[in-house]
């Protein structure tokens, strides 16, 4: 019997791991996910498929971090394309992953206006973000897909990983924003949003940038 997404129940904050999933079954699940508007995050590697249903705090954090990045790019007058949790996949590498947020920055012009991203011909996002409240970062997937920079936020600290010779290395600076201390700024204004509200935090962040 063909496996369908509707057969799989993932409670919020939990993961389900499935084995022996071939690429066509993965494609079918992704297509069904698009049709029904599923919010489950996926990660696929060599026949193993993980489905995760995020908690509300997870969604809050990823949205605010995405907002902060957008504000920074706007104030720097850098064109970008934010593709959220678009599934990044490569049948050749047998890898697929849905980040919490992802951004085309340096390569924005190359995918501008495209309705579908094909990593066989298109570059990967310049920046991907994982909210690891449930510890789900899959470094190997992002490495194999060639994502140059990955941010991992665990609810307290932001860690920045940059791709060097095909492997991630921990860095204290972002390649995308080398003139800003993102490890300090992102957690600070994220926490500020939880105390003072989203709008006040975003306005304060914008003011910090332009001063």
C-alpha positions as a Markdown table, in Angstrom:
| # | Residue | x | y | z |
|---|---|---|---|---|
| 1 | Unk | 0.0 | 0.0 | 0.0 |
| 2 | Unk | 1.3 | 3.4 | -0.9 |
| 3 | Unk | 2.3 | 5.5 | 2.1 |
| 4 | Unk | 0.5 | 8.9 | 2.4 |
| 5 | Unk | 1.0 | 11.8 | 4.7 |
| 6 | Unk | -2.5 | 11.5 | 6.0 |
| 7 | Unk | -1.6 | 8.2 | 7.6 |
| 8 | Unk | 1.1 | 9.8 | 9.7 |
| 9 | Unk | 0.2 | 11.6 | 12.9 |
| 10 | Unk | 2.9 | 13.8 | 14.5 |
| 11 | Unk | 1.9 | 15.5 | 17.7 |
| 12 | Unk | 3.4 | 19.1 | 18.2 |
| 13 | Unk | 6.9 | 19.0 | 19.4 |
| 14 | Unk | 7.5 | 15.4 | 18.3 |
| 15 | Unk | 9.2 | 13.6 | 15.5 |
| 16 | Unk | 8.5 | 10.5 | 13.5 |
| 17 | Unk | 11.3 | 8.6 | 11.8 |
| 18 | Unk | 10.5 | 6.4 | 8.8 |
| 19 | Unk | 13.0 | 4.0 | 7.1 |
| 20 | Unk | 13.2 | 2.5 | 3.6 |
| 21 | Unk | 11.5 | 5.5 | 1.9 |
| 22 | Unk | 12.4 | 5.7 | -1.7 |
| 23 | Unk | 12.7 | 9.0 | -3.6 |
| 24 | Unk | 9.4 | 8.6 | -5.4 |
| 25 | Unk | 7.5 | 8.1 | -2.1 |
| 26 | Unk | 9.3 | 11.2 | -0.7 |
| 27 | Unk | 8.1 | 13.2 | -3.8 |
| 28 | Unk | 4.6 | 11.9 | -3.3 |
| 29 | Unk | 4.6 | 12.9 | 0.4 |
| 30 | Unk | 6.0 | 16.4 | -0.5 |
| 31 | Unk | 3.3 | 16.9 | -3.2 |
| 32 | Unk | 0.6 | 15.8 | -0.7 |
| 33 | Unk | 2.0 | 18.2 | 1.9 |
| 34 | Unk | 1.7 | 21.1 | -0.6 |
| 35 | Unk | -1.8 | 20.2 | -1.4 |
| 36 | Unk | -3.1 | 19.9 | 2.2 |
| 37 | Unk | -0.9 | 22.8 | 3.5 |
| 38 | Unk | 0.8 | 20.6 | 6.1 |
| 39 | Unk | 3.1 | 22.4 | 8.6 |
| 40 | Unk | 5.3 | 19.4 | 9.2 |
| 41 | Unk | 9.0 | 19.9 | 8.6 |
| 42 | Unk | 10.9 | 17.1 | 6.8 |
| 43 | Unk | 14.4 | 15.8 | 6.6 |
| 44 | Unk | 15.4 | 13.0 | 4.2 |
| 45 | Unk | 18.7 | 11.2 | 3.9 |
| 46 | Unk | 19.5 | 7.9 | 2.1 |
| 47 | Unk | 16.0 | 6.4 | 2.7 |
| 48 | Unk | 15.4 | 7.8 | 6.1 |
| 49 | Unk | 12.6 | 10.3 | 6.4 |
| 50 | Unk | 12.0 | 12.4 | 9.5 |
| 51 | Unk | 8.8 | 14.4 | 10.0 |
| 52 | Unk | 8.6 | 17.0 | 12.8 |
| 53 | Unk | 5.6 | 19.0 | 14.0 |
| 54 | Unk | 6.8 | 22.3 | 15.5 |
| 55 | Unk | 5.7 | 23.9 | 18.8 |
| 56 | Unk | 4.3 | 27.4 | 19.0 |
| 57 | Unk | 7.5 | 28.7 | 20.6 |
| 58 | Unk | 9.4 | 27.3 | 17.7 |
| 59 | Unk | 7.2 | 29.1 | 15.2 |
| 60 | Unk | 7.5 | 32.4 | 17.2 |
| 61 | Unk | 11.3 | 32.2 | 17.2 |
| 62 | Unk | 11.6 | 31.5 | 13.5 |
| 63 | Unk | 9.2 | 34.2 | 12.5 |
| 64 | Unk | 10.9 | 36.9 | 14.6 |
| 65 | Unk | 14.4 | 35.9 | 13.5 |
| 66 | Unk | 13.2 | 36.0 | 9.9 |
| 67 | Unk | 11.7 | 39.5 | 10.5 |
| 68 | Unk | 15.0 | 40.7 | 11.9 |
| 69 | Unk | 17.0 | 39.4 | 8.9 |
| 70 | Unk | 14.5 | 41.1 | 6.5 |
| 71 | Unk | 14.8 | 44.4 | 8.4 |
| 72 | Unk | 18.6 | 44.2 | 8.2 |
| 73 | Unk | 18.6 | 43.4 | 4.5 |
| 74 | Unk | 16.2 | 46.3 | 3.9 |
| 75 | Unk | 18.3 | 48.8 | 5.8 |
| 76 | Unk | 21.4 | 47.6 | 4.0 |
| 77 | Unk | 19.5 | 48.0 | 0.7 |
| 78 | Unk | 20.3 | 44.4 | -0.3 |
| 79 | Unk | 17.9 | 42.6 | -2.5 |
| 80 | Unk | 16.8 | 39.2 | -1.1 |
| 81 | Unk | 14.3 | 36.5 | -1.4 |
| 82 | Unk | 12.9 | 34.8 | 1.7 |
| 83 | Unk | 11.7 | 31.3 | 0.9 |
| 84 | Unk | 10.7 | 30.2 | 4.5 |
| 85 | Unk | 10.4 | 26.5 | 4.8 |
| 86 | Unk | 10.8 | 25.6 | 1.1 |
| 87 | Unk | 12.0 | 22.1 | 0.8 |
| 88 | Unk | 15.5 | 21.9 | -0.5 |
| 89 | Unk | 16.2 | 18.6 | -2.3 |
| 90 | Unk | 18.6 | 16.8 | -4.5 |
| 91 | Unk | 17.8 | 13.3 | -5.9 |
| 92 | Unk | 21.4 | 12.9 | -6.9 |
| 93 | Unk | 22.6 | 13.3 | -3.3 |
| 94 | Unk | 19.4 | 11.6 | -2.0 |
| 95 | Unk | 19.0 | 14.5 | 0.5 |
| 96 | Unk | 16.1 | 16.8 | 1.3 |
| 97 | Unk | 15.5 | 19.2 | 4.1 |
| 98 | Unk | 13.0 | 21.9 | 5.0 |
| 99 | Unk | 14.7 | 24.7 | 6.9 |
| 100 | Unk | 12.7 | 26.9 | 9.3 |
| 101 | Unk | 13.7 | 29.9 | 7.2 |
| 102 | Unk | 16.0 | 30.4 | 4.3 |
| 103 | Unk | 17.2 | 33.4 | 2.3 |
| 104 | Unk | 18.7 | 34.0 | -1.1 |
| 105 | Unk | 20.9 | 37.0 | -0.8 |
| 106 | Unk | 24.1 | 37.0 | -2.9 |
| 107 | Unk | 22.3 | 34.7 | -5.4 |
| 108 | Unk | 18.9 | 36.4 | -5.3 |
| 109 | Unk | 19.0 | 37.6 | -8.9 |
| 110 | Unk | 19.6 | 34.0 | -10.2 |
| 111 | Unk | 16.3 | 32.8 | -8.7 |
| 112 | Unk | 14.3 | 36.0 | -8.9 |
| 113 | Unk | 10.7 | 35.2 | -10.1 |
| 114 | Unk | 11.2 | 31.5 | -10.2 |
| 115 | Unk | 8.1 | 29.5 | -9.0 |
| 116 | Unk | 10.2 | 26.4 | -8.3 |
| 117 | Unk | 13.8 | 25.9 | -7.1 |
| 118 | Unk | 15.7 | 23.1 | -8.7 |
| 119 | Unk | 19.1 | 22.6 | -7.0 |
| 120 | Unk | 20.3 | 20.6 | -10.1 |
| 121 | Unk | 20.5 | 24.0 | -11.9 |
| 122 | Unk | 19.8 | 26.7 | -9.2 |
| 123 | Unk | 22.2 | 27.6 | -6.4 |
| 124 | Unk | 21.1 | 26.7 | -2.8 |
| 125 | Unk | 20.0 | 29.5 | -0.4 |
| 126 | Unk | 22.8 | 31.6 | 0.9 |
| 127 | Unk | 21.5 | 31.3 | 4.5 |
| 128 | Unk | 19.4 | 28.7 | 6.2 |
| 129 | Unk | 18.0 | 28.9 | 9.8 |
| 130 | Unk | 17.1 | 26.0 | 12.1 |
| 131 | Unk | 15.3 | 26.5 | 15.4 |
| 132 | Unk | 16.6 | 23.6 | 17.5 |
| 133 | Unk | 14.0 | 23.6 | 20.3 |
| 134 | Unk | 13.6 | 20.0 | 19.5 |
| 135 | Unk | 17.2 | 19.4 | 18.3 |
| 136 | Unk | 16.6 | 18.6 | 14.7 |
| 137 | Unk | 19.4 | 20.2 | 12.7 |
| 138 | Unk | 20.8 | 17.9 | 10.1 |
| 139 | Unk | 24.1 | 19.3 | 9.2 |
| 140 | Unk | 25.0 | 16.6 | 6.7 |
| 141 | Unk | 21.9 | 17.4 | 4.6 |
| 142 | Unk | 22.7 | 21.1 | 4.4 |
| 143 | Unk | 26.4 | 20.3 | 3.7 |
| 144 | Unk | 25.6 | 18.0 | 0.8 |
| 145 | Unk | 23.1 | 20.5 | -0.6 |
| 146 | Unk | 25.8 | 23.1 | -0.5 |
| 147 | Unk | 24.1 | 25.8 | 1.7 |
| 148 | Unk | 27.0 | 28.2 | 2.5 |
| 149 | Unk | 25.8 | 29.3 | 5.9 |
| 150 | Unk | 23.6 | 27.8 | 8.6 |
| 151 | Unk | 22.3 | 29.4 | 11.8 |
| 152 | Unk | 21.2 | 27.2 | 14.7 |
| 153 | Unk | 19.2 | 28.8 | 17.5 |
| 154 | Unk | 18.4 | 26.6 | 20.5 |
| 155 | Unk | 16.2 | 29.0 | 22.4 |
| 156 | Unk | 19.1 | 30.7 | 24.1 |
| 157 | Unk | 22.2 | 30.9 | 21.9 |
| 158 | Unk | 22.7 | 31.5 | 18.2 |
| 159 | Unk | 25.5 | 29.4 | 16.5 |
| 160 | Unk | 26.8 | 30.3 | 13.1 |
| 161 | Unk | 28.2 | 27.6 | 10.8 |
| 162 | Unk | 29.9 | 28.4 | 7.5 |
| 163 | Unk | 30.7 | 25.9 | 4.8 |
| 164 | Unk | 34.5 | 25.4 | 4.3 |
| 165 | Unk | 35.6 | 22.7 | 1.8 |
| 166 | Unk | 32.3 | 21.0 | 2.0 |
| 167 | Unk | 32.0 | 20.9 | 5.8 |
| 168 | Unk | 30.6 | 23.2 | 8.3 |
| 169 | Unk | 32.8 | 25.1 | 10.7 |
| 170 | Unk | 31.7 | 27.1 | 13.7 |
| 171 | Unk | 32.2 | 30.8 | 13.2 |
| 172 | Unk | 31.8 | 33.9 | 15.4 |
| 173 | Unk | 30.9 | 36.0 | 12.3 |
| 174 | Unk | 28.3 | 35.7 | 9.6 |
| 175 | Unk | 29.5 | 35.7 | 6.0 |
| 176 | Unk | 26.3 | 37.4 | 5.0 |
| 177 | Unk | 26.6 | 40.1 | 7.7 |
| 178 | Unk | 30.3 | 40.4 | 8.7 |
| 179 | Unk | 29.9 | 43.9 | 10.1 |
| 180 | Unk | 27.3 | 42.9 | 12.7 |
| 181 | Unk | 27.5 | 40.7 | 15.8 |
| 182 | Unk | 24.6 | 38.5 | 14.9 |
| 183 | Unk | 25.4 | 36.1 | 17.7 |
| 184 | Unk | 24.6 | 38.8 | 20.2 |
| 185 | Unk | 22.0 | 40.8 | 18.3 |
| 186 | Unk | 19.6 | 38.1 | 17.3 |
| 187 | Unk | 19.1 | 36.5 | 20.8 |
| 188 | Unk | 18.9 | 40.0 | 22.4 |
| 189 | Unk | 16.1 | 41.3 | 20.1 |
| 190 | Unk | 14.3 | 38.0 | 20.0 |
| 191 | Unk | 14.1 | 38.1 | 23.8 |
| 192 | Unk | 13.1 | 41.7 | 23.7 |
| 193 | Unk | 10.2 | 40.8 | 21.5 |
| 194 | Unk | 8.9 | 38.3 | 24.1 |
| 195 | Unk | 9.0 | 41.0 | 26.9 |
| 196 | Unk | 8.1 | 44.2 | 25.1 |
| 197 | Unk | 6.3 | 42.9 | 22.0 |
| 198 | Unk | 7.2 | 42.2 | 18.4 |
| 199 | Unk | 6.8 | 45.8 | 17.0 |
| 200 | Unk | 8.9 | 47.5 | 19.7 |
| 201 | Unk | 11.7 | 44.9 | 19.3 |
| 202 | Unk | 11.7 | 45.3 | 15.5 |
| 203 | Unk | 11.7 | 49.2 | 15.8 |
| 204 | Unk | 14.6 | 49.1 | 18.3 |
| 205 | Unk | 16.5 | 46.7 | 16.0 |
| 206 | Unk | 16.0 | 48.9 | 13.0 |
| 207 | Unk | 17.2 | 52.0 | 15.0 |
| 208 | Unk | 20.3 | 50.1 | 16.2 |
| 209 | Unk | 21.2 | 49.4 | 12.5 |
| 210 | Unk | 20.7 | 52.9 | 11.2 |
| 211 | Unk | 22.6 | 54.6 | 14.0 |
